[in-house]
Amino acid sequence: MIIFLKPHLTLDKEKEFRKFLVDRNVNVIPVRRRDQTLLVVAGRFGELAKREVENHHYVEKILETDKPYKLAGMSFNKSGTKIKLPKGTVIGNKHIVIMAGPCSVETKEQIMTSAKEVKDSGSQILRGGAFKPRTGPYDFQGLGKIGLHFLREAADRMNLSVITEVLDVRDIEMIEKYTDIFQVGTRNMQNYPLLKELGHSRKPVLLKRGMWATYKELLLAAEYILLGGNENVILCERGIRTHVPETRFTLDLNAVAYLKHETHLPVIVDPSHGTGRANMVRAMSKAAIAAGADGLLIEAHTNPLKSVSDADQAISMQELKKLVKEVKRVAEAVDRK
């Protein structure tokens, strides 16, 4: 159950109400949003206490839910979450959003050229990693802060928004100055200290599904961010580990249809990691939009063969332009834009 307190309730009145709940053995977790506090009930309470809470003059309404992910579930927001970015892009409405760019920010020239090509393709958001989670400790780990600076400068010059990955709680404050969307990668989907800290930010968080995670586990991970008061969470299907050796991962488009039915949060698909093969990215992008995805996260490089990371799955900028045109046709066919 979720208790919605009346907007702009003073802290003293909230404390008074919390004592009222404690006296009735009701345990709650407070969620502080922009102008309203929610109290998520941990456990159950009896009908008598429920009626008392529902009729309390500090309570706007209560919402009952039988899902373990109370804030991420569809019943919490049946109209769907729409996330507005500073440059006017909205994620979660009828418009398909394309996030594209190189896996890593390599040089200033590379990301500047990439930003122009991404803009020319019709994409709205520039992606690029300044901090890279690599399997081997000797592999390229990203340019760090200087990479963030290059990424922001390139995006601003082309009037694009920015998405970049955060790996460590200690980097959140720095990355927040440069990005419009935090990306949490598959390895960090269940890094709960990181998710909790991102919950205190108000910038959107794109949460990638762990490569072994169930749908429920993904939604419960999102719940950690939502519990912090950050309403702007985007889910991302990026492929899972299966017995299939021919692709890097198996892109699970079942997840898209399931999540669109189960949650109000926008759903993005990453066909680059989902396949690990550049020659499959366009086909799986179209399939993702047909399945109901709200957008795509694409690895595109000015010279894929020279990419310092994930070269096998990076498409060329020419391929990106073809992809966007083809996706538009699929979007129209399924009543999207």
Secondary structure as GFF3:
##gff-version 3
##sequence-region A 1 337
A	DSSP	beta_strand	2	5	.	.	.	ID=ss1
A	DSSP	alpha_helix	11	23	.	.	.	ID=ss2
A	DSSP	beta_strand	28	32	.	.	.	ID=ss3
A	DSSP	beta_strand	37	41	.	.	.	ID=ss4
A	DSSP	alpha_helix	47	54	.	.	.	ID=ss5
A	DSSP	beta_strand	59	63	.	.	.	ID=ss6
A	DSSP	three_ten_helix	74	76	.	.	.	ID=ss7
A	DSSP	beta_strand	83	84	.	.	.	ID=ss8
A	DSSP	beta_strand	90	91	.	.	.	ID=ss9
A	DSSP	beta_strand	97	101	.	.	.	ID=ss10
A	DSSP	alpha_helix	108	121	.	.	.	ID=ss11
A	DSSP	beta_strand	125	127	.	.	.	ID=ss12
A	DSSP	alpha_helix	145	157	.	.	.	ID=ss13
A	DSSP	beta_strand	161	165	.	.	.	ID=ss14
A	DSSP	three_ten_helix	169	171	.	.	.	ID=ss15
A	DSSP	alpha_helix	172	176	.	.	.	ID=ss16
A	DSSP	beta_strand	181	184	.	.	.	ID=ss17
A	DSSP	three_ten_helix	186	188	.	.	.	ID=ss18
A	DSSP	alpha_helix	192	199	.	.	.	ID=ss19
A	DSSP	beta_strand	205	208	.	.	.	ID=ss20
A	DSSP	alpha_helix	215	227	.	.	.	ID=ss21
A	DSSP	beta_strand	233	237	.	.	.	ID=ss22
A	DSSP	alpha_helix	254	262	.	.	.	ID=ss23
A	DSSP	beta_strand	267	269	.	.	.	ID=ss24
A	DSSP	alpha_helix	271	275	.	.	.	ID=ss25
A	DSSP	alpha_helix	278	291	.	.	.	ID=ss26
A	DSSP	beta_strand	295	301	.	.	.	ID=ss27
A	DSSP	three_ten_helix	304	306	.	.	.	ID=ss28
A	DSSP	three_ten_helix	311	313	.	.	.	ID=ss29
A	DSSP	beta_strand	315	316	.	.	.	ID=ss30
A	DSSP	alpha_helix	317	333	.	.	.	ID=ss31
###
